[in-house]
Amino acid sequence: MDTMKIPKPLYAFAVFTCAAIYAVYVKWHLDFKTKTTVNDLESQLKSASRTDKEVLYGIMFDAGSTGTRIHIFKFTQKPKEIPKLIHTTFRALTPGLSAYADSVDKSAQGINELLTVAKEDVPLELWKSTPLVLKATAGLRLLPKEKAQKLLDKVKDIFQESPFLVRSDCVSVMDGTDEGISAWITVNFLTDSLNTPRKRCVGMLDLGGGSIQITFRPSTKTALESSPAGRITSFQMFNTTYQLYSHSYLGLGLMSARLAILGGVEGQALKEGEDLTSSCLSPGFQGEWEHAKIIYKIKGQKAGKPLFESCSDEIAKLISTKVHRTDEVKDLDFYAFSYYYDLAVDAGLIDNEKGGTLAVGEFEAVAKNVCKTMEDQEGEHPFLCMDLTYVSLLLEELGFPKSHVLKLARKINNTETSWALGAILHYMDSLHKLQY
């Protein structure tokens, strides 16, 4: 049978056409695949940019009346969300910065020691973008202005030599109101109360060594308008304006109050042979007490009344004209910190590690028992009768009924309840480090 033969020219044309079609197909397929891959990659990058968390650090020095502490905070933040705190580092040195008022250069060793902690904790590549701040509290507020400024200038010189982000406002004496606001930010940040419409913000009570603070968010326009002049303050953070009642009572912190109850004067040593006396101490007590690097000789004084009553009379004279009663506090939840916590632990009212809750009246009840015991024996804590009685009367003068329940905590969600966290959040927000 004959086989049909395809002419050579026609055969060559067919092969060429098929090859051309195949080449066009391969090119189209590769172009399509490449375009699809690029589009997928762009989509993935856009998705990642929406979900990736930025890591941020902030360093806050707390120069208090009894010590200098460094707080190093590590945050993550997604765009348009409140940052999340994921780690903290804390170190403390004594005495406080104010103790170097007459030997400024000696303060450098402690500051440099704490800066070394920061360099070890913050990744090297983030040093230049990590703000470094020091805020001093009651210890420096109680110093003469010139002495306080010399200490601040020394710290600023040290900070400017560090590798961290340092601005002109990096070192300052913290206004008492700002201290209260910063502590309020801390507790409401840790309780997830900020920018959460359904959660009511909690109030804050802080009993430091040199001053006390009370800060809360008034719930009514009437409460805002009826507050004493200068006690309502506004600030903006996380694109929200907050109006708070905040006041600091300088000289009513626990250590300063002790000195005042004993009849001493801040920063003034006693003459040779002089003693400080108080009916808040056991009648037969004699001893020494150091405050702000001054050693005082102290002794008890029999008053002819039961110890609690005589001590109450003595303290009432000190605070009755100095503290403003605020009726609205009775309707709000409050956290109480610092020496409120420590005294409650010393009196056996709360657990040292876990903290707890207690009614304001429990301070008075335990004060009566402690004072009664101390009429006959000095006990392990010679100031406990005085301190508990003081706190009991102080809370009453601030407006808290005896039935009001306070929450006492050193930590919330495993984070220290220091004002330092609120202060660094506010500072970083003002630098636009936090992209909310």
C-alpha positions as CSV (number, residue, x, y, z in Angstrom):
1,M,0.0,0.0,0.0
2,D,1.3,3.4,-0.9
3,T,2.2,5.8,2.0
4,M,1.4,9.5,1.5
5,K,4.5,11.6,1.8
6,I,4.3,15.1,3.2
7,P,6.3,17.6,1.2
8,K,9.4,18.8,2.9
9,P,8.5,22.5,2.8
10,L,5.1,21.8,4.4
11,Y,6.7,19.6,7.0
12,A,9.2,22.3,8.0
13,F,6.3,24.9,8.3
14,A,4.3,22.6,10.6
15,V,7.3,22.0,12.9
16,F,8.0,25.8,13.0
17,T,4.4,26.6,13.8
18,C,4.2,24.1,16.6
19,A,7.4,25.3,18.1
20,A,6.2,28.9,18.0
21,I,2.9,28.0,19.6
22,Y,4.7,26.1,22.4
23,A,7.1,29.0,23.0
24,V,4.2,31.5,23.3
25,Y,2.5,29.1,25.7
26,V,5.6,28.7,27.9
27,K,6.1,32.5,28.0
28,W,2.5,33.1,28.9
29,H,2.6,30.4,31.6
30,L,5.8,31.8,33.1
31,D,4.5,35.3,33.0
32,F,1.3,34.3,34.7
33,K,3.1,32.2,37.3
34,T,5.5,35.0,38.1
35,K,2.8,37.6,38.3
36,T,0.8,35.4,40.6
37,T,3.8,34.7,42.8
38,V,4.6,38.5,43.0
39,N,1.0,39.2,43.8
40,D,0.9,36.5,46.5
41,L,4.2,37.8,48.0
42,E,2.8,41.4,48.1
43,S,-0.4,40.1,49.7
44,Q,1.7,38.3,52.3
45,L,3.8,41.3,53.1
46,K,0.7,43.5,53.4
47,S,-0.8,40.9,55.7
48,A,2.4,40.8,57.8
49,S,2.5,44.5,58.1
50,R,-1.0,44.5,59.6
51,T,-0.2,41.8,62.2
52,D,3.5,42.2,63.0
53,K,4.2,43.5,66.5
54,E,6.8,46.2,67.0
55,V,9.1,45.7,70.0
56,L,9.7,48.8,72.1
57,Y,11.7,49.5,75.3
58,G,11.5,52.3,77.9
59,I,13.8,53.1,80.9
60,M,12.5,54.9,83.9
61,F,14.6,55.9,87.0
62,D,12.5,56.4,90.1
63,A,14.5,58.7,92.4
64,G,12.5,58.3,95.6
65,S,13.1,59.5,99.2
66,T,14.4,56.1,100.4
67,G,16.1,54.7,97.2
68,T,16.8,55.0,93.5
69,R,15.2,52.3,91.3
70,I,15.5,51.5,87.6
71,H,12.5,50.0,85.7
72,I,13.1,48.7,82.2
73,F,9.9,48.0,80.3
74,K,9.6,45.9,77.2
75,F,6.4,46.3,75.1
76,T,5.0,44.9,71.9
77,Q,2.5,46.9,69.9
78,K,0.3,46.4,66.9
79,P,-0.7,49.5,65.0
80,K,-3.9,51.1,66.3
81,E,-3.8,49.1,69.5
82,I,-2.8,49.8,73.1
83,P,0.7,48.4,73.7
84,K,1.2,45.2,75.7
85,L,3.8,44.9,78.5
86,I,5.7,41.6,78.1
87,H,8.7,42.0,80.4
88,T,10.1,44.2,83.2
89,T,13.5,44.4,84.8
90,F,13.8,46.1,88.2
91,R,16.8,47.0,90.4
92,A,17.1,49.3,93.4
93,L,19.8,51.0,95.4
94,T,19.8,52.8,98.7
95,P,20.0,55.5,99.9
96,G,17.9,57.9,97.9
97,L,19.4,60.5,95.6
98,S,18.5,63.2,98.0
99,A,21.0,61.7,100.5
100,Y,23.8,63.0,98.3
101,A,22.6,66.7,98.4
102,D,26.0,67.7,100.0
103,S,28.1,65.3,98.0
104,V,26.7,65.4,94.5
105,D,29.6,63.6,92.8
106,K,29.1,60.5,95.0
107,S,25.7,60.0,93.4
108,A,27.3,59.0,90.1
109,Q,28.4,55.5,91.1
110,G,24.8,54.3,91.8
111,I,23.4,55.9,88.6
112,N,26.1,54.3,86.5
113,E,25.6,51.0,88.2
114,L,21.9,51.0,87.2
115,L,22.7,52.1,83.7
116,T,24.8,49.0,83.3
117,V,21.7,47.0,84.1
118,A,19.9,48.8,81.2
119,K,22.7,48.1,78.7
120,E,22.6,44.4,79.6
121,D,18.8,44.2,79.3
122,V,18.0,46.3,76.2
123,P,19.3,44.9,72.8
124,L,22.2,46.9,71.4
125,E,20.4,47.8,68.2
126,L,17.5,49.4,70.1
127,W,19.7,51.6,72.5
128,K,19.4,54.7,70.3
129,S,15.6,54.5,70.1
130,T,15.0,53.6,73.8
131,P,14.0,56.7,75.9
132,L,15.9,57.1,79.2
133,V,14.2,59.2,81.9
134,L,14.6,60.0,85.6
135,K,11.9,61.4,87.7
136,A,12.5,62.4,91.3
137,T,9.8,62.3,93.9
138,A,9.3,63.6,97.5
139,G,13.0,63.2,98.5
140,L,14.1,65.9,96.1
141,R,10.9,68.0,96.4
142,L,11.8,68.4,100.1
143,L,15.3,69.7,99.4
144,P,16.2,73.3,98.8
145,K,15.8,74.1,95.1
146,E,19.5,74.8,94.5
147,K,20.6,71.4,96.0
148,A,18.0,69.5,94.1
149,Q,19.0,71.1,90.8
150,K,22.7,70.2,91.3
151,L,21.7,66.6,91.7
152,L,19.5,66.7,88.6
153,D,22.3,68.3,86.6
154,K,24.7,65.6,87.6
155,V,22.3,62.8,86.5
156,K,21.6,64.6,83.2
157,D,25.4,64.8,82.4
158,I,25.6,61.0,83.0
159,F,22.6,60.3,80.9
160,Q,23.8,62.4,78.0
161,E,27.0,60.3,77.9
162,S,24.9,57.1,77.7
163,P,23.9,55.4,74.3
164,F,20.2,55.7,75.0
165,L,17.6,58.3,73.6
166,V,18.0,61.3,75.9
167,R,16.0,64.5,75.5
168,S,16.2,67.9,77.3
169,D,13.4,66.9,79.6
170,C,14.9,63.5,80.5
171,V,15.6,64.5,84.2
172,S,13.1,66.3,86.5
173,V,11.6,66.6,89.9
174,M,8.2,65.0,89.5
175,D,5.2,67.1,90.6
176,G,3.1,65.3,93.2
177,T,0.1,65.5,90.9
178,D,2.0,63.9,88.1
179,E,3.1,61.1,90.4
180,G,-0.5,60.4,91.2
181,I,-1.5,60.5,87.6
182,S,1.3,58.1,86.6
183,A,0.3,55.6,89.3
184,W,-3.3,55.9,88.1
185,I,-2.3,55.1,84.6
186,T,-0.3,52.1,85.8
187,V,-3.1,50.5,87.7
188,N,-5.7,51.1,85.0
189,F,-3.3,49.9,82.3
190,L,-2.7,46.7,84.2
191,T,-6.4,46.1,84.9
192,D,-7.2,46.7,81.2
193,S,-9.5,49.6,82.2
194,L,-8.1,52.2,79.8
195,N,-10.2,52.7,76.7
196,T,-12.5,50.0,77.7
197,P,-16.0,51.6,77.7
198,R,-17.6,48.8,79.9
199,K,-14.9,48.9,82.6
200,R,-14.9,51.7,85.1
201,C,-11.5,53.0,86.0
202,V,-10.3,52.4,89.5
203,G,-8.9,54.9,91.9
204,M,-5.3,55.0,93.3
205,L,-3.9,55.6,96.8
206,D,-0.2,55.7,97.4
207,L,1.6,56.2,100.7
208,G,5.2,56.9,100.1
209,G,8.0,58.0,102.4
210,G,7.7,61.7,101.9
211,S,4.2,62.2,100.4
212,I,0.9,60.6,99.7
213,Q,-1.2,60.7,96.5
214,I,-4.9,60.2,95.8
215,T,-6.1,60.0,92.2
216,F,-9.4,59.0,90.7
217,R,-11.6,59.7,87.7
218,P,-14.7,61.6,88.9
219,S,-17.9,60.0,87.5
220,T,-20.1,63.1,87.4
221,K,-19.8,66.7,86.1
222,T,-20.9,67.9,89.6
223,A,-17.9,66.1,91.2
224,L,-15.6,67.8,88.7
225,E,-17.0,71.2,89.3
226,S,-17.1,70.9,93.1
227,S,-13.4,69.9,93.5
228,P,-11.0,72.4,95.1
229,A,-9.0,74.5,92.6
230,G,-6.0,72.9,91.1
231,R,-7.0,69.3,91.8
232,I,-8.7,68.5,88.5
233,T,-6.2,67.8,85.8
234,S,-6.5,66.8,82.1
235,F,-4.1,64.9,79.9
236,Q,-4.2,63.0,76.7
237,M,-2.9,59.5,76.0
238,F,-3.9,56.9,73.4
239,N,-5.9,59.5,71.6
240,T,-8.2,59.9,74.7
241,T,-8.5,62.9,77.0
242,Y,-8.7,62.0,80.7
243,Q,-10.0,64.3,83.5
244,L,-8.8,63.2,86.9
245,Y,-9.0,64.4,90.5
246,S,-5.3,64.2,91.7
247,H,-3.6,65.6,94.7
248,S,-0.3,65.0,96.5
249,Y,0.2,65.9,100.1
250,L,3.9,66.6,100.6
251,G,5.1,65.9,104.1
252,L,2.4,63.4,104.9
253,G,4.3,60.3,103.6
254,L,4.9,57.7,106.3
255,M,8.5,58.6,107.2
256,S,7.8,62.4,107.1
257,A,4.7,61.9,109.2
258,R,6.7,59.9,111.8
259,L,9.2,62.8,112.1
260,A,6.4,65.3,112.4
261,I,4.5,63.2,115.1
262,L,7.8,62.9,117.0
263,G,8.2,66.7,116.8
264,G,11.2,66.8,114.5
265,V,11.8,69.1,111.5
266,E,12.7,67.7,108.0
267,G,16.5,68.0,107.4
268,Q,17.2,69.4,110.8
269,A,19.4,67.3,113.2
270,L,19.0,67.4,116.9
271,K,21.3,69.2,119.3
272,E,23.5,67.1,121.5
273,G,21.5,65.5,124.3
274,E,18.1,66.2,122.7
275,D,15.5,63.5,122.1
276,L,12.3,63.3,120.1
277,T,9.4,62.0,122.1
278,S,5.8,60.7,121.3
279,S,3.0,59.1,123.2
280,C,2.6,56.9,120.1
281,L,5.6,54.8,121.3
282,S,5.7,52.4,124.1
283,P,6.1,54.4,127.3
284,G,9.4,52.8,128.3
285,F,10.9,52.8,124.8
286,Q,14.2,54.4,124.0
287,G,16.1,54.0,120.8
288,E,17.5,55.5,117.6
289,W,15.8,56.1,114.2
290,E,17.5,57.1,111.0
291,H,15.7,59.3,108.5
292,A,17.2,61.0,105.4
293,K,20.7,60.1,106.8
294,I,20.1,61.8,110.1
295,I,20.0,59.7,113.2
296,Y,17.5,60.7,115.9
297,K,17.3,59.6,119.5
298,I,13.7,58.8,120.3
299,K,11.7,57.7,123.3
300,G,8.2,57.0,124.4
301,Q,6.1,59.3,126.6
302,K,3.4,58.3,129.0
303,A,0.3,60.4,128.4
304,G,-2.2,59.3,131.1
305,K,-4.5,57.8,128.5
306,P,-4.6,54.4,126.7
307,L,-1.9,54.4,124.1
308,F,-4.2,54.3,121.1
309,E,-6.3,57.2,122.4
310,S,-3.3,59.4,123.2
311,C,-1.7,58.6,119.8
312,S,-4.9,59.3,117.9
313,D,-5.1,62.8,119.6
314,E,-1.5,63.5,118.7
315,I,-2.0,62.5,115.0
316,A,-5.4,64.2,114.6
317,K,-3.7,67.5,115.4
318,L,-1.2,66.9,112.7
319,I,-3.5,66.0,109.8
320,S,-7.0,67.5,110.6
321,T,-6.3,70.8,108.9
322,K,-4.1,69.4,106.1
323,V,-6.3,66.8,104.4
324,H,-9.3,67.5,102.2
325,R,-12.3,65.1,102.5
326,T,-13.7,63.9,99.2
327,D,-17.1,62.3,99.5
328,E,-17.1,60.7,96.0
329,V,-14.4,58.2,97.0
330,K,-16.8,56.1,98.9
331,D,-18.5,55.0,95.6
332,L,-15.3,54.0,93.8
333,D,-13.0,51.0,93.8
334,F,-9.5,51.9,95.0
335,Y,-6.1,50.2,94.9
336,A,-3.7,51.1,97.7
337,F,0.0,50.8,97.4
338,S,3.4,51.2,99.0
339,Y,3.3,51.6,102.8
340,Y,-0.4,50.9,102.9
341,Y,0.6,47.4,101.7
342,D,3.6,47.1,103.9
343,L,1.7,48.0,107.1
344,A,-1.1,45.6,106.3
345,V,1.5,42.9,106.0
346,D,3.2,43.8,109.2
347,A,-0.2,43.8,111.0
348,G,-1.1,40.4,109.5
349,L,-4.0,41.7,107.6
350,I,-2.9,40.5,104.1
351,D,-0.5,37.9,102.7
352,N,3.0,39.3,102.0
353,E,3.1,37.7,98.5
354,K,-0.5,37.7,97.3
355,G,-1.8,40.9,98.9
356,G,-5.6,41.0,99.4
357,T,-8.6,43.1,100.2
358,L,-9.5,44.7,103.5
359,A,-12.0,47.2,104.9
360,V,-10.7,50.6,106.0
361,G,-11.9,50.0,109.5
362,E,-9.6,47.0,109.9
363,F,-6.6,49.4,110.1
364,E,-8.2,51.0,113.2
365,A,-9.2,47.7,114.8
366,V,-5.7,46.2,114.5
367,A,-4.2,49.6,115.6
368,K,-6.1,49.4,118.8
369,N,-4.9,45.8,119.5
370,V,-1.3,46.6,118.6
371,C,-1.3,49.8,120.7
372,K,-2.8,48.0,123.7
373,T,-0.1,45.3,123.5
374,M,2.6,47.9,123.2
375,E,1.5,49.6,126.5
376,D,3.2,46.7,128.3
377,Q,5.9,45.6,125.8
378,E,7.8,47.3,123.0
379,G,7.3,44.6,120.4
380,E,9.2,43.8,117.2
381,H,8.1,47.0,115.4
382,P,8.3,50.0,117.7
383,F,6.5,52.3,115.2
384,L,3.6,49.9,114.4
385,C,1.1,51.5,116.8
386,M,2.0,55.0,115.5
387,D,1.9,53.9,111.8
388,L,-1.4,52.0,111.9
389,T,-3.1,54.7,113.9
390,Y,-1.8,57.3,111.4
391,V,-3.1,55.3,108.3
392,S,-6.4,54.7,110.0
393,L,-7.0,58.4,110.7
394,L,-5.6,59.5,107.3
395,L,-8.0,57.3,105.3
396,E,-10.9,58.6,107.4
397,E,-9.9,62.2,106.7
398,L,-9.7,61.5,103.0
399,G,-13.3,60.5,103.0
400,F,-13.3,56.7,103.2
401,P,-15.9,55.1,105.5
402,K,-14.8,52.2,107.7
403,S,-16.8,49.8,105.6
404,H,-15.0,50.7,102.3
405,V,-13.0,47.8,100.9
406,L,-9.6,48.6,99.5
407,K,-7.5,46.3,97.2
408,L,-3.9,46.1,98.2
409,A,-1.4,44.8,95.7
410,R,2.3,44.9,95.0
411,K,1.7,43.4,91.6
412,I,-1.2,43.2,89.1
413,N,-0.8,40.5,86.5
414,N,2.7,39.8,87.8
415,T,3.8,43.4,87.2
416,E,4.9,45.8,89.9
417,T,2.3,48.6,90.5
418,S,4.8,51.4,90.5
419,W,4.0,54.9,89.0
420,A,7.1,54.3,86.8
421,L,5.1,52.2,84.3
422,G,2.4,54.9,83.8
423,A,5.1,57.6,83.5
424,I,7.1,55.8,80.8
425,L,3.9,55.0,78.9
426,H,2.8,58.7,79.0
427,Y,6.4,59.8,78.0
428,M,6.6,57.4,75.1
429,D,3.2,58.4,73.9
430,S,4.2,62.0,73.9
431,L,7.3,61.0,71.8
432,H,4.9,59.2,69.4
433,K,6.8,56.0,70.1
434,L,3.4,54.4,70.7
435,Q,1.4,54.3,67.5
436,Y,-2.2,54.2,68.7
